Amino acid sequence: MAASTGRDLRATGRTPTAGPSQGHVRAQPGEDGQPDLGVPRSCPVRWASGFVGPAIPVRFWSMPTPPLDVSRSSLRCASVLRVGEDACDVWVGQQVIRMVFAPMFPTPRTERVALGHLVAVATAPDGRGVIVWRWFDAVVLGRYEPGLVRLWEPAHGEIVAQLRDPAQHVEPGARVYASSGLPGADWWVAGPVAATPDGAAVELHEVDALYGGNDLWTSAFGS
């Protein structure tokens, strides 16, 4: 069998081999002096020199690693145990974990977050976790008008907040989760303060929509 030509190799894309009576068969060099194995130079690959067999110099290539899709981050609730300006210790998943704040989380954090506050923590597919939201622990003072209640919160004093569920029954003196910054109202009232973070009825879906709708997930993880 005659040796394959450079044109044949480009047409088939096969690596040349040596038969038992042919000796070593070399690919024809390309314009840069390297063997042309039919791989387009426009292919978005990273090249490295190498050898296959004792006498056939070839190139190996690898596709770039795709970027991590942090838009699929999972959200869950955690309770704050210790607060720092850049990170805090939280109780989540039956363990204490130290997590950093997302860069866009308002500062100063030591004045905005306190022990016992409920926070939303996001976990990226690669396991990184950040704190992206916080709910205040507020006390109900009474009804203001249909759908609205008066609350007292230590950092803000007396405020008027809208019930997330208009049918929710709240008694004066009850403790509820309140938050500011979600679309639709200056202040929102979520569910009653729960014994455990996993039992909290709060707006995780709305927080996820806020970050996703404003393309904030990549920035949140510092990617």
mmCIF file of the C-alpha atoms, coordinates in Angstrom:
data_MODEL
# 
_entry.id   MODEL 
# 
loop_
_atom_site.group_PDB 
_atom_site.id 
_atom_site.type_symbol 
_atom_site.label_atom_id 
_atom_site.label_alt_id 
_atom_site.label_comp_id 
_atom_site.label_asym_id 
_atom_site.label_entity_id 
_atom_site.label_seq_id 
_atom_site.pdbx_PDB_ins_code 
_atom_site.Cartn_x 
_atom_site.Cartn_y 
_atom_site.Cartn_z 
_atom_site.occupancy 
_atom_site.B_iso_or_equiv 
_atom_site.pdbx_formal_charge 
_atom_site.auth_seq_id 
_atom_site.auth_comp_id 
_atom_site.auth_asym_id 
_atom_site.auth_atom_id 
_atom_site.pdbx_PDB_model_num 
ATOM 1   C CA . MET A 1 1   ? 0.000   0.000  0.000  1.00 0.00 ? 1   MET A CA 1 
ATOM 2   C CA . ALA A 1 2   ? 1.338   3.420  -0.919 1.00 0.00 ? 2   ALA A CA 1 
ATOM 3   C CA . ALA A 1 3   ? 1.979   5.979  1.800  1.00 0.00 ? 3   ALA A CA 1 
ATOM 4   C CA . SER A 1 4   ? -0.897  8.437  2.402  1.00 0.00 ? 4   SER A CA 1 
ATOM 5   C CA . THR A 1 5   ? -0.335  11.948 1.174  1.00 0.00 ? 5   THR A CA 1 
ATOM 6   C CA . GLY A 1 6   ? -0.876  15.168 3.090  1.00 0.00 ? 6   GLY A CA 1 
ATOM 7   C CA . ARG A 1 7   ? -3.996  15.793 0.980  1.00 0.00 ? 7   ARG A CA 1 
ATOM 8   C CA . ASP A 1 8   ? -5.411  12.382 1.922  1.00 0.00 ? 8   ASP A CA 1 
ATOM 9   C CA . LEU A 1 9   ? -4.799  13.097 5.586  1.00 0.00 ? 9   LEU A CA 1 
ATOM 10  C CA . ARG A 1 10  ? -6.559  16.447 5.402  1.00 0.00 ? 10  ARG A CA 1 
ATOM 11  C CA . ALA A 1 11  ? -9.497  14.840 3.666  1.00 0.00 ? 11  ALA A CA 1 
ATOM 12  C CA . THR A 1 12  ? -9.919  11.988 6.135  1.00 0.00 ? 12  THR A CA 1 
ATOM 13  C CA . GLY A 1 13  ? -8.691  13.619 9.352  1.00 0.00 ? 13  GLY A CA 1 
ATOM 14  C CA . ARG A 1 14  ? -6.952  10.309 10.259 1.00 0.00 ? 14  ARG A CA 1 
ATOM 15  C CA . THR A 1 15  ? -3.622  10.095 12.006 1.00 0.00 ? 15  THR A CA 1 
ATOM 16  C CA . PRO A 1 16  ? -1.027  8.331  9.791  1.00 0.00 ? 16  PRO A CA 1 
ATOM 17  C CA . THR A 1 17  ? 0.136   4.909  10.900 1.00 0.00 ? 17  THR A CA 1 
ATOM 18  C CA . ALA A 1 18  ? 3.027   2.649  9.906  1.00 0.00 ? 18  ALA A CA 1 
ATOM 19  C CA . GLY A 1 19  ? 2.457   -0.814 8.517  1.00 0.00 ? 19  GLY A CA 1 
ATOM 20  C CA . PRO A 1 20  ? 4.810   -3.698 9.190  1.00 0.00 ? 20  PRO A CA 1 
ATOM 21  C CA . SER A 1 21  ? 6.713   -3.203 5.922  1.00 0.00 ? 21  SER A CA 1 
ATOM 22  C CA . GLN A 1 22  ? 6.327   0.535  5.437  1.00 0.00 ? 22  GLN A CA 1 
ATOM 23  C CA . GLY A 1 23  ? 8.582   1.924  8.101  1.00 0.00 ? 23  GLY A CA 1 
ATOM 24  C CA . HIS A 1 24  ? 7.509   5.292  9.534  1.00 0.00 ? 24  HIS A CA 1 
ATOM 25  C CA . VAL A 1 25  ? 5.011   7.411  7.617  1.00 0.00 ? 25  VAL A CA 1 
ATOM 26  C CA . ARG A 1 26  ? 5.148   11.160 8.273  1.00 0.00 ? 26  ARG A CA 1 
ATOM 27  C CA . ALA A 1 27  ? 2.345   13.656 7.801  1.00 0.00 ? 27  ALA A CA 1 
ATOM 28  C CA . GLN A 1 28  ? 3.080   16.483 5.411  1.00 0.00 ? 28  GLN A CA 1 
ATOM 29  C CA . PRO A 1 29  ? 4.069   19.721 7.196  1.00 0.00 ? 29  PRO A CA 1 
ATOM 30  C CA . GLY A 1 30  ? 1.745   22.724 7.145  1.00 0.00 ? 30  GLY A CA 1 
ATOM 31  C CA . GLU A 1 31  ? 2.687   26.351 6.610  1.00 0.00 ? 31  GLU A CA 1 
ATOM 32  C CA . ASP A 1 32  ? 4.131   26.648 10.125 1.00 0.00 ? 32  ASP A CA 1 
ATOM 33  C CA . GLY A 1 33  ? 6.320   23.585 9.722  1.00 0.00 ? 33  GLY A CA 1 
ATOM 34  C CA . GLN A 1 34  ? 4.071   21.411 11.920 1.00 0.00 ? 34  GLN A CA 1 
ATOM 35  C CA . PRO A 1 35  ? 2.279   18.343 10.499 1.00 0.00 ? 35  PRO A CA 1 
ATOM 36  C CA . ASP A 1 36  ? -1.110  19.062 9.003  1.00 0.00 ? 36  ASP A CA 1 
ATOM 37  C CA . LEU A 1 37  ? -3.640  16.523 10.291 1.00 0.00 ? 37  LEU A CA 1 
ATOM 38  C CA . GLY A 1 38  ? -6.720  18.174 8.868  1.00 0.00 ? 38  GLY A CA 1 
ATOM 39  C CA . VAL A 1 39  ? -7.751  20.148 11.983 1.00 0.00 ? 39  VAL A CA 1 
ATOM 40  C CA . PRO A 1 40  ? -8.816  23.687 10.973 1.00 0.00 ? 40  PRO A CA 1 
ATOM 41  C CA . ARG A 1 41  ? -6.515  26.366 12.377 1.00 0.00 ? 41  ARG A CA 1 
ATOM 42  C CA . SER A 1 42  ? -9.644  28.446 13.111 1.00 0.00 ? 42  SER A CA 1 
ATOM 43  C CA . CYS A 1 43  ? -10.857 25.819 15.578 1.00 0.00 ? 43  CYS A CA 1 
ATOM 44  C CA . PRO A 1 44  ? -11.102 27.450 19.081 1.00 0.00 ? 44  PRO A CA 1 
ATOM 45  C CA . VAL A 1 45  ? -8.636  25.095 20.705 1.00 0.00 ? 45  VAL A CA 1 
ATOM 46  C CA . ARG A 1 46  ? -5.453  25.295 22.718 1.00 0.00 ? 46  ARG A CA 1 
ATOM 47  C CA . TRP A 1 47  ? -2.477  23.618 21.041 1.00 0.00 ? 47  TRP A CA 1 
ATOM 48  C CA . ALA A 1 48  ? 0.445   21.807 22.609 1.00 0.00 ? 48  ALA A CA 1 
ATOM 49  C CA . SER A 1 49  ? 3.287   19.986 20.909 1.00 0.00 ? 49  SER A CA 1 
ATOM 50  C CA . GLY A 1 50  ? 3.645   16.246 21.423 1.00 0.00 ? 50  GLY A CA 1 
ATOM 51  C CA . PHE A 1 51  ? 4.446   12.939 19.774 1.00 0.00 ? 51  PHE A CA 1 
ATOM 52  C CA . VAL A 1 52  ? 2.417   9.852  18.937 1.00 0.00 ? 52  VAL A CA 1 
ATOM 53  C CA . GLY A 1 53  ? 4.639   6.927  18.183 1.00 0.00 ? 53  GLY A CA 1 
ATOM 54  C CA . PRO A 1 54  ? 8.385   7.126  17.806 1.00 0.00 ? 54  PRO A CA 1 
ATOM 55  C CA . ALA A 1 55  ? 8.476   9.182  14.593 1.00 0.00 ? 55  ALA A CA 1 
ATOM 56  C CA . ILE A 1 56  ? 5.165   10.984 13.980 1.00 0.00 ? 56  ILE A CA 1 
ATOM 57  C CA . PRO A 1 57  ? 5.106   14.499 15.428 1.00 0.00 ? 57  PRO A CA 1 
ATOM 58  C CA . VAL A 1 58  ? 1.504   15.643 15.984 1.00 0.00 ? 58  VAL A CA 1 
ATOM 59  C CA . ARG A 1 59  ? -0.432  18.205 17.989 1.00 0.00 ? 59  ARG A CA 1 
ATOM 60  C CA . PHE A 1 60  ? -2.923  17.581 20.762 1.00 0.00 ? 60  PHE A CA 1 
ATOM 61  C CA . TRP A 1 61  ? -5.810  19.964 21.414 1.00 0.00 ? 61  TRP A CA 1 
ATOM 62  C CA . SER A 1 62  ? -8.417  20.434 24.145 1.00 0.00 ? 62  SER A CA 1 
ATOM 63  C CA . MET A 1 63  ? -11.657 22.388 24.192 1.00 0.00 ? 63  MET A CA 1 
ATOM 64  C CA . PRO A 1 64  ? -11.843 25.318 26.652 1.00 0.00 ? 64  PRO A CA 1 
ATOM 65  C CA . THR A 1 65  ? -13.651 24.635 29.921 1.00 0.00 ? 65  THR A CA 1 
ATOM 66  C CA . PRO A 1 66  ? -17.165 26.172 29.745 1.00 0.00 ? 66  PRO A CA 1 
ATOM 67  C CA . PRO A 1 67  ? -17.916 28.902 32.309 1.00 0.00 ? 67  PRO A CA 1 
ATOM 68  C CA . LEU A 1 68  ? -19.747 27.883 35.471 1.00 0.00 ? 68  LEU A CA 1 
ATOM 69  C CA . ASP A 1 69  ? -23.474 28.582 35.261 1.00 0.00 ? 69  ASP A CA 1 
ATOM 70  C CA . VAL A 1 70  ? -24.087 30.308 38.592 1.00 0.00 ? 70  VAL A CA 1 
ATOM 71  C CA . SER A 1 71  ? -27.599 31.247 37.479 1.00 0.00 ? 71  SER A CA 1 
ATOM 72  C CA . ARG A 1 72  ? -28.618 27.807 38.774 1.00 0.00 ? 72  ARG A CA 1 
ATOM 73  C CA . SER A 1 73  ? -27.630 28.664 42.307 1.00 0.00 ? 73  SER A CA 1 
ATOM 74  C CA . SER A 1 74  ? -29.790 27.181 45.066 1.00 0.00 ? 74  SER A CA 1 
ATOM 75  C CA . LEU A 1 75  ? -31.237 29.347 47.851 1.00 0.00 ? 75  LEU A CA 1 
ATOM 76  C CA . ARG A 1 76  ? -32.027 28.373 51.419 1.00 0.00 ? 76  ARG A CA 1 
ATOM 77  C CA . CYS A 1 77  ? -32.486 30.087 54.766 1.00 0.00 ? 77  CYS A CA 1 
ATOM 78  C CA . ALA A 1 78  ? -29.971 30.329 57.611 1.00 0.00 ? 78  ALA A CA 1 
ATOM 79  C CA . SER A 1 79  ? -29.878 31.918 61.061 1.00 0.00 ? 79  SER A CA 1 
ATOM 80  C CA . VAL A 1 80  ? -27.132 34.396 61.944 1.00 0.00 ? 80  VAL A CA 1 
ATOM 81  C CA . LEU A 1 81  ? -24.938 33.431 64.924 1.00 0.00 ? 81  LEU A CA 1 
ATOM 82  C CA . ARG A 1 82  ? -21.997 35.859 64.621 1.00 0.00 ? 82  ARG A CA 1 
ATOM 83  C CA . VAL A 1 83  ? -21.581 38.933 62.423 1.00 0.00 ? 83  VAL A CA 1 
ATOM 84  C CA . GLY A 1 84  ? -18.514 40.439 60.754 1.00 0.00 ? 84  GLY A CA 1 
ATOM 85  C CA . GLU A 1 85  ? -18.232 43.091 58.078 1.00 0.00 ? 85  GLU A CA 1 
ATOM 86  C CA . ASP A 1 86  ? -17.188 40.633 55.356 1.00 0.00 ? 86  ASP A CA 1 
ATOM 87  C CA . ALA A 1 87  ? -18.613 37.337 56.613 1.00 0.00 ? 87  ALA A CA 1 
ATOM 88  C CA . CYS A 1 88  ? -20.684 35.821 59.358 1.00 0.00 ? 88  CYS A CA 1 
ATOM 89  C CA . ASP A 1 89  ? -21.344 32.472 61.001 1.00 0.00 ? 89  ASP A CA 1 
ATOM 90  C CA . VAL A 1 90  ? -24.727 30.994 60.173 1.00 0.00 ? 90  VAL A CA 1 
ATOM 91  C CA . TRP A 1 91  ? -26.720 27.949 61.242 1.00 0.00 ? 91  TRP A CA 1 
ATOM 92  C CA . VAL A 1 92  ? -27.793 26.076 58.115 1.00 0.00 ? 92  VAL A CA 1 
ATOM 93  C CA . GLY A 1 93  ? -28.321 22.419 57.321 1.00 0.00 ? 93  GLY A CA 1 
ATOM 94  C CA . GLN A 1 94  ? -27.782 21.411 60.958 1.00 0.00 ? 94  GLN A CA 1 
ATOM 95  C CA . GLN A 1 95  ? -24.276 22.884 61.069 1.00 0.00 ? 95  GLN A CA 1 
ATOM 96  C CA . VAL A 1 96  ? -22.454 26.163 61.641 1.00 0.00 ? 96  VAL A CA 1 
ATOM 97  C CA . ILE A 1 97  ? -20.849 27.553 58.476 1.00 0.00 ? 97  ILE A CA 1 
ATOM 98  C CA . ARG A 1 98  ? -18.895 30.740 57.911 1.00 0.00 ? 98  ARG A CA 1 
ATOM 99  C CA . MET A 1 99  ? -20.115 32.497 54.767 1.00 0.00 ? 99  MET A CA 1 
ATOM 100 C CA . VAL A 1 100 ? -19.128 35.725 53.060 1.00 0.00 ? 100 VAL A CA 1 
ATOM 101 C CA . PHE A 1 101 ? -21.544 38.442 52.025 1.00 0.00 ? 101 PHE A CA 1 
ATOM 102 C CA . ALA A 1 102 ? -22.288 39.012 48.355 1.00 0.00 ? 102 ALA A CA 1 
ATOM 103 C CA . PRO A 1 103 ? -20.423 42.138 47.175 1.00 0.00 ? 103 PRO A CA 1 
ATOM 104 C CA . MET A 1 104 ? -23.692 44.066 46.611 1.00 0.00 ? 104 MET A CA 1 
ATOM 105 C CA . PHE A 1 105 ? -24.974 43.378 50.139 1.00 0.00 ? 105 PHE A CA 1 
ATOM 106 C CA . PRO A 1 106 ? -25.413 46.855 51.738 1.00 0.00 ? 106 PRO A CA 1 
ATOM 107 C CA . THR A 1 107 ? -22.813 48.134 54.188 1.00 0.00 ? 107 THR A CA 1 
ATOM 108 C CA . PRO A 1 108 ? -22.034 48.556 57.014 1.00 0.00 ? 108 PRO A CA 1 
ATOM 109 C CA . ARG A 1 109 ? -23.130 44.971 57.552 1.00 0.00 ? 109 ARG A CA 1 
ATOM 110 C CA . THR A 1 110 ? -22.423 44.891 61.272 1.00 0.00 ? 110 THR A CA 1 
ATOM 111 C CA . GLU A 1 111 ? -25.126 47.558 61.647 1.00 0.00 ? 111 GLU A CA 1 
ATOM 112 C CA . ARG A 1 112 ? -27.603 45.915 59.277 1.00 0.00 ? 112 ARG A CA 1 
ATOM 113 C CA . VAL A 1 113 ? -27.318 42.288 60.343 1.00 0.00 ? 113 VAL A CA 1 
ATOM 114 C CA . ALA A 1 114 ? -27.699 41.043 63.908 1.00 0.00 ? 114 ALA A CA 1 
ATOM 115 C CA . LEU A 1 115 ? -27.675 37.750 65.747 1.00 0.00 ? 115 LEU A CA 1 
ATOM 116 C CA . GLY A 1 116 ? -30.899 35.863 65.171 1.00 0.00 ? 116 GLY A CA 1 
ATOM 117 C CA . HIS A 1 117 ? -31.635 37.483 61.814 1.00 0.00 ? 117 HIS A CA 1 
ATOM 118 C CA . LEU A 1 118 ? -32.749 35.212 59.035 1.00 0.00 ? 118 LEU A CA 1 
ATOM 119 C CA . VAL A 1 119 ? -30.631 35.358 55.875 1.00 0.00 ? 119 VAL A CA 1 
ATOM 120 C CA . ALA A 1 120 ? -30.821 33.778 52.443 1.00 0.00 ? 120 ALA A CA 1 
ATOM 121 C CA . VAL A 1 121 ? -27.666 31.928 51.411 1.00 0.00 ? 121 VAL A CA 1 
ATOM 122 C CA . ALA A 1 122 ? -26.985 30.965 47.817 1.00 0.00 ? 122 ALA A CA 1 
ATOM 123 C CA . THR A 1 123 ? -24.852 27.977 46.840 1.00 0.00 ? 123 THR A CA 1 
ATOM 124 C CA . ALA A 1 124 ? -23.282 27.764 43.394 1.00 0.00 ? 124 ALA A CA 1 
ATOM 125 C CA . PRO A 1 125 ? -22.913 24.441 41.531 1.00 0.00 ? 125 PRO A CA 1 
ATOM 126 C CA . ASP A 1 126 ? -19.229 24.340 42.561 1.00 0.00 ? 126 ASP A CA 1 
ATOM 127 C CA . GLY A 1 127 ? -20.130 24.544 46.265 1.00 0.00 ? 127 GLY A CA 1 
ATOM 128 C CA . ARG A 1 128 ? -19.316 28.220 46.943 1.00 0.00 ? 128 ARG A CA 1 
ATOM 129 C CA . GLY A 1 129 ? -21.806 29.936 49.223 1.00 0.00 ? 129 GLY A CA 1 
ATOM 130 C CA . VAL A 1 130 ? -22.657 33.609 49.800 1.00 0.00 ? 130 VAL A CA 1 
ATOM 131 C CA . ILE A 1 131 ? -25.190 35.588 51.823 1.00 0.00 ? 131 ILE A CA 1 
ATOM 132 C CA . VAL A 1 132 ? -27.507 37.481 49.479 1.00 0.00 ? 132 VAL A CA 1 
ATOM 133 C CA . TRP A 1 133 ? -30.487 38.651 51.562 1.00 0.00 ? 133 TRP A CA 1 
ATOM 134 C CA . ARG A 1 134 ? -31.641 39.352 55.105 1.00 0.00 ? 134 ARG A CA 1 
ATOM 135 C CA . TRP A 1 135 ? -35.002 39.495 56.891 1.00 0.00 ? 135 TRP A CA 1 
ATOM 136 C CA . PHE A 1 136 ? -35.571 41.570 60.011 1.00 0.00 ? 136 PHE A CA 1 
ATOM 137 C CA . ASP A 1 137 ? -37.190 40.154 63.120 1.00 0.00 ? 137 ASP A CA 1 
ATOM 138 C CA . ALA A 1 138 ? -40.077 42.601 63.702 1.00 0.00 ? 138 ALA A CA 1 
ATOM 139 C CA . VAL A 1 139 ? -42.913 42.894 66.203 1.00 0.00 ? 139 VAL A CA 1 
ATOM 140 C CA . VAL A 1 140 ? -46.503 43.456 65.058 1.00 0.00 ? 140 VAL A CA 1 
ATOM 141 C CA . LEU A 1 141 ? -48.085 46.570 66.591 1.00 0.00 ? 141 LEU A CA 1 
ATOM 142 C CA . GLY A 1 142 ? -51.448 46.218 64.862 1.00 0.00 ? 142 GLY A CA 1 
ATOM 143 C CA . ARG A 1 143 ? -53.368 46.623 61.618 1.00 0.00 ? 143 ARG A CA 1 
ATOM 144 C CA . TYR A 1 144 ? -52.898 49.820 59.657 1.00 0.00 ? 144 TYR A CA 1 
ATOM 145 C CA . GLU A 1 145 ? -55.416 49.289 56.873 1.00 0.00 ? 145 GLU A CA 1 
ATOM 146 C CA . PRO A 1 146 ? -56.422 46.268 54.749 1.00 0.00 ? 146 PRO A CA 1 
ATOM 147 C CA . GLY A 1 147 ? -53.283 44.449 53.651 1.00 0.00 ? 147 GLY A CA 1 
ATOM 148 C CA . LEU A 1 148 ? -50.988 46.651 55.751 1.00 0.00 ? 148 LEU A CA 1 
ATOM 149 C CA . VAL A 1 149 ? -49.666 46.303 59.312 1.00 0.00 ? 149 VAL A CA 1 
ATOM 150 C CA . ARG A 1 150 ? -47.664 48.463 61.666 1.00 0.00 ? 150 ARG A CA 1 
ATOM 151 C CA . LEU A 1 151 ? -44.392 46.917 62.829 1.00 0.00 ? 151 LEU A CA 1 
ATOM 152 C CA . TRP A 1 152 ? -41.592 47.811 65.167 1.00 0.00 ? 152 TRP A CA 1 
ATOM 153 C CA . GLU A 1 153 ? -38.045 46.807 64.286 1.00 0.00 ? 153 GLU A CA 1 
ATOM 154 C CA . PRO A 1 154 ? -35.039 47.793 66.439 1.00 0.00 ? 154 PRO A CA 1 
ATOM 155 C CA . ALA A 1 155 ? -32.973 49.346 63.634 1.00 0.00 ? 155 ALA A CA 1 
ATOM 156 C CA . HIS A 1 156 ? -35.850 51.256 61.993 1.00 0.00 ? 156 HIS A CA 1 
ATOM 157 C CA . GLY A 1 157 ? -38.396 51.906 64.722 1.00 0.00 ? 157 GLY A CA 1 
ATOM 158 C CA . GLU A 1 158 ? -42.062 51.918 63.688 1.00 0.00 ? 158 GLU A CA 1 
ATOM 159 C CA . ILE A 1 159 ? -42.787 51.097 60.045 1.00 0.00 ? 159 ILE A CA 1 
ATOM 160 C CA . VAL A 1 160 ? -45.772 50.207 57.871 1.00 0.00 ? 160 VAL A CA 1 
ATOM 161 C CA . ALA A 1 161 ? -45.412 47.011 55.852 1.00 0.00 ? 161 ALA A CA 1 
ATOM 162 C CA . GLN A 1 162 ? -47.491 45.163 53.293 1.00 0.00 ? 162 GLN A CA 1 
ATOM 163 C CA . LEU A 1 163 ? -48.545 41.589 53.944 1.00 0.00 ? 163 LEU A CA 1 
ATOM 164 C CA . ARG A 1 164 ? -47.160 39.165 51.379 1.00 0.00 ? 164 ARG A CA 1 
ATOM 165 C CA . ASP A 1 165 ? -50.316 37.124 51.946 1.00 0.00 ? 165 ASP A CA 1 
ATOM 166 C CA . PRO A 1 166 ? -53.293 39.499 52.356 1.00 0.00 ? 166 PRO A CA 1 
ATOM 167 C CA . ALA A 1 167 ? -55.217 36.735 54.138 1.00 0.00 ? 167 ALA A CA 1 
ATOM 168 C CA . GLN A 1 168 ? -52.460 36.247 56.741 1.00 0.00 ? 168 GLN A CA 1 
ATOM 169 C CA . HIS A 1 169 ? -53.701 36.711 60.300 1.00 0.00 ? 169 HIS A CA 1 
ATOM 170 C CA . VAL A 1 170 ? -51.276 38.604 62.521 1.00 0.00 ? 170 VAL A CA 1 
ATOM 171 C CA . GLU A 1 171 ? -51.820 39.363 66.191 1.00 0.00 ? 171 GLU A CA 1 
ATOM 172 C CA . PRO A 1 172 ? -50.335 42.404 67.961 1.00 0.00 ? 172 PRO A CA 1 
ATOM 173 C CA . GLY A 1 173 ? -47.177 41.318 69.752 1.00 0.00 ? 173 GLY A CA 1 
ATOM 174 C CA . ALA A 1 174 ? -46.414 38.529 67.258 1.00 0.00 ? 174 ALA A CA 1 
ATOM 175 C CA . ARG A 1 175 ? -42.962 38.349 65.695 1.00 0.00 ? 175 ARG A CA 1 
ATOM 176 C CA . VAL A 1 176 ? -42.755 38.234 61.910 1.00 0.00 ? 176 VAL A CA 1 
ATOM 177 C CA . TYR A 1 177 ? -40.116 38.417 59.198 1.00 0.00 ? 177 TYR A CA 1 
ATOM 178 C CA . ALA A 1 178 ? -39.918 41.793 57.452 1.00 0.00 ? 178 ALA A CA 1 
ATOM 179 C CA . SER A 1 179 ? -37.728 42.926 54.577 1.00 0.00 ? 179 SER A CA 1 
ATOM 180 C CA . SER A 1 180 ? -37.084 46.010 52.484 1.00 0.00 ? 180 SER A CA 1 
ATOM 181 C CA . GLY A 1 181 ? -35.861 46.100 48.885 1.00 0.00 ? 181 GLY A CA 1 
ATOM 182 C CA . LEU A 1 182 ? -38.029 43.560 47.098 1.00 0.00 ? 182 LEU A CA 1 
ATOM 183 C CA . PRO A 1 183 ? -40.184 44.969 44.256 1.00 0.00 ? 183 PRO A CA 1 
ATOM 184 C CA . GLY A 1 184 ? -43.748 46.057 44.921 1.00 0.00 ? 184 GLY A CA 1 
ATOM 185 C CA . ALA A 1 185 ? -43.552 47.718 48.345 1.00 0.00 ? 185 ALA A CA 1 
ATOM 186 C CA . ASP A 1 186 ? -41.174 49.623 50.595 1.00 0.00 ? 186 ASP A CA 1 
ATOM 187 C CA . TRP A 1 187 ? -41.562 46.932 53.272 1.00 0.00 ? 187 TRP A CA 1 
ATOM 188 C CA . TRP A 1 188 ? -42.936 43.422 53.089 1.00 0.00 ? 188 TRP A CA 1 
ATOM 189 C CA . VAL A 1 189 ? -44.170 41.118 55.837 1.00 0.00 ? 189 VAL A CA 1 
ATOM 190 C CA . ALA A 1 190 ? -43.541 37.417 55.287 1.00 0.00 ? 190 ALA A CA 1 
ATOM 191 C CA . GLY A 1 191 ? -44.423 34.594 57.668 1.00 0.00 ? 191 GLY A CA 1 
ATOM 192 C CA . PRO A 1 192 ? -44.089 34.367 61.458 1.00 0.00 ? 192 PRO A CA 1 
ATOM 193 C CA . VAL A 1 193 ? -40.671 33.890 63.036 1.00 0.00 ? 193 VAL A CA 1 
ATOM 194 C CA . ALA A 1 194 ? -39.919 30.160 62.961 1.00 0.00 ? 194 ALA A CA 1 
ATOM 195 C CA . ALA A 1 195 ? -38.045 27.936 65.390 1.00 0.00 ? 195 ALA A CA 1 
ATOM 196 C CA . THR A 1 196 ? -35.638 26.769 62.655 1.00 0.00 ? 196 THR A CA 1 
ATOM 197 C CA . PRO A 1 197 ? -34.388 28.380 59.415 1.00 0.00 ? 197 PRO A CA 1 
ATOM 198 C CA . ASP A 1 198 ? -35.850 25.601 57.290 1.00 0.00 ? 198 ASP A CA 1 
ATOM 199 C CA . GLY A 1 199 ? -39.276 26.321 58.768 1.00 0.00 ? 199 GLY A CA 1 
ATOM 200 C CA . ALA A 1 200 ? -39.310 29.990 57.778 1.00 0.00 ? 200 ALA A CA 1 
ATOM 201 C CA . ALA A 1 201 ? -41.983 31.026 55.262 1.00 0.00 ? 201 ALA A CA 1 
ATOM 202 C CA . VAL A 1 202 ? -40.206 33.826 53.393 1.00 0.00 ? 202 VAL A CA 1 
ATOM 203 C CA . GLU A 1 203 ? -39.748 35.097 49.835 1.00 0.00 ? 203 GLU A CA 1 
ATOM 204 C CA . LEU A 1 204 ? -36.901 32.947 48.516 1.00 0.00 ? 204 LEU A CA 1 
ATOM 205 C CA . HIS A 1 205 ? -38.547 32.835 45.105 1.00 0.00 ? 205 HIS A CA 1 
ATOM 206 C CA . GLU A 1 206 ? -38.742 36.647 44.946 1.00 0.00 ? 206 GLU A CA 1 
ATOM 207 C CA . VAL A 1 207 ? -35.084 36.987 45.993 1.00 0.00 ? 207 VAL A CA 1 
ATOM 208 C CA . ASP A 1 208 ? -34.056 34.519 43.304 1.00 0.00 ? 208 ASP A CA 1 
ATOM 209 C CA . ALA A 1 209 ? -36.101 36.446 40.717 1.00 0.00 ? 209 ALA A CA 1 
ATOM 210 C CA . LEU A 1 210 ? -34.531 39.753 41.825 1.00 0.00 ? 210 LEU A CA 1 
ATOM 211 C CA . TYR A 1 211 ? -30.990 38.436 41.343 1.00 0.00 ? 211 TYR A CA 1 
ATOM 212 C CA . GLY A 1 212 ? -31.741 36.533 38.163 1.00 0.00 ? 212 GLY A CA 1 
ATOM 213 C CA . GLY A 1 213 ? -33.762 39.332 36.564 1.00 0.00 ? 213 GLY A CA 1 
ATOM 214 C CA . ASN A 1 214 ? -30.958 41.843 37.142 1.00 0.00 ? 214 ASN A CA 1 
ATOM 215 C CA . ASP A 1 215 ? -28.067 39.511 36.172 1.00 0.00 ? 215 ASP A CA 1 
ATOM 216 C CA . LEU A 1 216 ? -26.608 39.690 39.687 1.00 0.00 ? 216 LEU A CA 1 
ATOM 217 C CA . TRP A 1 217 ? -25.647 36.059 40.239 1.00 0.00 ? 217 TRP A CA 1 
ATOM 218 C CA . THR A 1 218 ? -22.252 36.273 38.547 1.00 0.00 ? 218 THR A CA 1 
ATOM 219 C CA . SER A 1 219 ? -21.352 39.369 40.575 1.00 0.00 ? 219 SER A CA 1 
ATOM 220 C CA . ALA A 1 220 ? -22.668 37.784 43.758 1.00 0.00 ? 220 ALA A CA 1 
ATOM 221 C CA . PHE A 1 221 ? -20.127 34.979 43.475 1.00 0.00 ? 221 PHE A CA 1 
ATOM 222 C CA . GLY A 1 222 ? -17.323 37.258 42.326 1.00 0.00 ? 222 GLY A CA 1 
ATOM 223 C CA . SER A 1 223 ? -17.105 35.423 39.000 1.00 0.00 ? 223 SER A CA 1 
# 
